[in-house]
Protein backbone atom coordinates (compact mmCIF):
# COMPACT_ATOMS: atom_id res chain seq x y z
CA UNK A 1 0.00 0.00 0.00
CA UNK A 2 1.28 3.48 -0.83
CA UNK A 3 1.67 6.34 1.61
CA UNK A 4 0.83 9.99 1.22
CA UNK A 5 2.22 12.72 3.46
CA UNK A 6 0.59 16.15 3.43
CA UNK A 7 2.80 18.84 4.90
CA UNK A 8 1.67 22.19 6.31
CA UNK A 9 -1.99 21.21 6.50
CA UNK A 10 -4.09 24.02 7.93
CA UNK A 11 -5.12 23.27 11.52
CA UNK A 12 -8.73 24.24 10.87
CA UNK A 13 -8.90 21.80 7.97
CA UNK A 14 -7.48 19.03 10.10
CA UNK A 15 -10.04 19.84 12.81
CA UNK A 16 -12.86 19.63 10.26
CA UNK A 17 -11.51 16.32 8.97
CA UNK A 18 -11.41 14.99 12.51
CA UNK A 19 -14.97 16.16 13.25
CA UNK A 20 -16.26 14.62 10.04
CA UNK A 21 -14.47 11.35 10.78
CA UNK A 22 -16.02 11.25 14.25
CA UNK A 23 -19.48 11.86 12.77
CA UNK A 24 -18.94 8.97 10.35
CA UNK A 25 -17.40 6.74 13.01
CA UNK A 26 -14.12 6.25 11.18
CA UNK A 27 -10.51 7.31 11.53
CA UNK A 28 -9.24 10.52 9.95
CA UNK A 29 -7.19 8.36 7.58
CA UNK A 30 -10.30 6.45 6.46
CA UNK A 31 -12.24 9.70 6.08
CA UNK A 32 -9.52 11.15 3.85
CA UNK A 33 -9.50 7.95 1.75
CA UNK A 34 -13.28 8.20 1.34
CA UNK A 35 -13.09 11.86 0.34
CA UNK A 36 -10.36 11.16 -2.21
CA UNK A 37 -12.25 8.19 -3.61
CA UNK A 38 -15.49 10.12 -4.01
CA UNK A 39 -13.90 13.18 -5.56
CA UNK A 40 -11.51 11.37 -7.83
CA UNK A 41 -14.13 8.86 -9.02
CA UNK A 42 -16.71 11.43 -10.02
CA UNK A 43 -14.73 13.17 -12.80
CA UNK A 44 -13.92 9.80 -14.35
CA UNK A 45 -17.57 8.80 -14.34
CA UNK A 46 -18.51 12.13 -15.91
CA UNK A 47 -15.84 11.74 -18.59
CA UNK A 48 -17.03 8.22 -19.39
CA UNK A 49 -20.64 9.43 -19.68
CA UNK A 50 -19.57 12.28 -21.97
CA UNK A 51 -17.58 9.88 -24.13
CA UNK A 52 -20.60 7.57 -24.46
CA UNK A 53 -22.84 10.53 -25.30
CA UNK A 54 -20.41 11.59 -28.05
CA UNK A 55 -20.49 8.08 -29.53
CA UNK A 56 -24.30 8.06 -29.51
CA UNK A 57 -24.39 11.55 -31.02
CA UNK A 58 -21.99 10.53 -33.79
CA UNK A 59 -24.14 7.48 -34.60
CA UNK A 60 -27.34 9.52 -34.80
CA UNK A 61 -26.03 12.57 -36.66
CA UNK A 62 -28.22 13.41 -39.64
CA UNK A 63 -31.16 11.32 -38.44
CA UNK A 64 -34.49 12.96 -37.63
CA UNK A 65 -35.16 13.26 -33.91
CA UNK A 66 -38.46 13.69 -32.10
CA UNK A 67 -38.36 16.29 -29.35
CA UNK A 68 -38.87 15.05 -25.80
CA UNK A 69 -41.72 17.54 -25.45
CA UNK A 70 -43.55 15.88 -28.34
CA UNK A 71 -42.92 12.40 -26.91
CA UNK A 72 -44.25 13.47 -23.49
CA UNK A 73 -47.31 15.02 -25.12
CA UNK A 74 -48.05 11.78 -27.00
CA UNK A 75 -47.75 9.73 -23.80
CA UNK A 76 -50.02 12.15 -21.96
CA UNK A 77 -52.62 12.08 -24.74
CA UNK A 78 -52.63 8.26 -24.81
CA UNK A 79 -53.12 8.13 -21.05
CA UNK A 80 -56.07 10.56 -21.15
N, C-alpha and C positions, 0 to 999 in steps of 0.2 A: 504494500500500500504506500502511496506517495504522501509526502508531508508538504504543508504549506505554512509558511511563517509570514505573518502580517506585522510589520513594524510600524511604530508610531500611530497606532490606532487610537482615535479620539476616545477619551474616557466615557463621554456621554453615549457614544455609539456602543461601546462595550457594555455599559449599564443597560441599554435598551435590549441588546442581544441577550443578556442574562435574564432580564425580566420576561422576555418573550419565551426563552427556553423554560423558565419556571412555569409559565402559563401552559406550555405544551407538555410539561413533565419530562423534558429531555435535558441532556447536557448542552452547554453552549456549543461544543464541537458538533453535536448532532444537529442542532438548530442551524448552524452555519452551513452544514452539508445540505440540509433540506432547502435552505434559501438558495444556495448555488444551483442545486438540481432544478428547482422550479424556474428560476430565472434564466438558466442556460438552456433548458429544454424548450421553453416557449418559443424563442426565435427560430429554432430548428423546425418546430412544428409549423410555424407560420410560413417559413420558407418552403417547406414541403407542400403545403396547401397551395401556395402561390404557384409553384412549379406545376402541380396537377391542374390548376385552373388554366394556366397557359397552354398546356397540352390539349385540354378540352376545347379551349378557344380556337386553337390552331386547326383542330379537326372539324370545327363547325363554322369556320369562316366562309362567308358567301352563301350560307344556307339561310332560308327564311326562319325567323324566330317569332313565336307568339309571346306577347308581353305577359308578364305575370298578372297584371291587372285584368287582362282579358280572360286568362285562365281562371282566376278567382271568381270573376263575374259568371262564367259558365258553370262553375261548380255551385255557386249560390243559386243560380236560376234553376238548375236541375233539382236542388234540394227543396225549392219552394213549391 
